[in-house]
């Protein structure tokens, strides 16, 4: 029971870590496009909510499905436990 709970925490932490590392560049890219096009500031929240975040979720899901073993090996190599 305890081992399963620890594994669940590990999987969730890996998923959120990948999502965070992917979502930040997606948001920066989307906001950069808004800046280059000269679009008003009122579109920042909708672009981040409806374009950058779903894009980051899809990319993160793809990375987790295809590179799960490599991602977990990297995280296990840098964690003390």
Helices and strands as residue ranges (DSSP letters): H 2-37, G 41-43, H 44-47, I 48-52, H 53-78
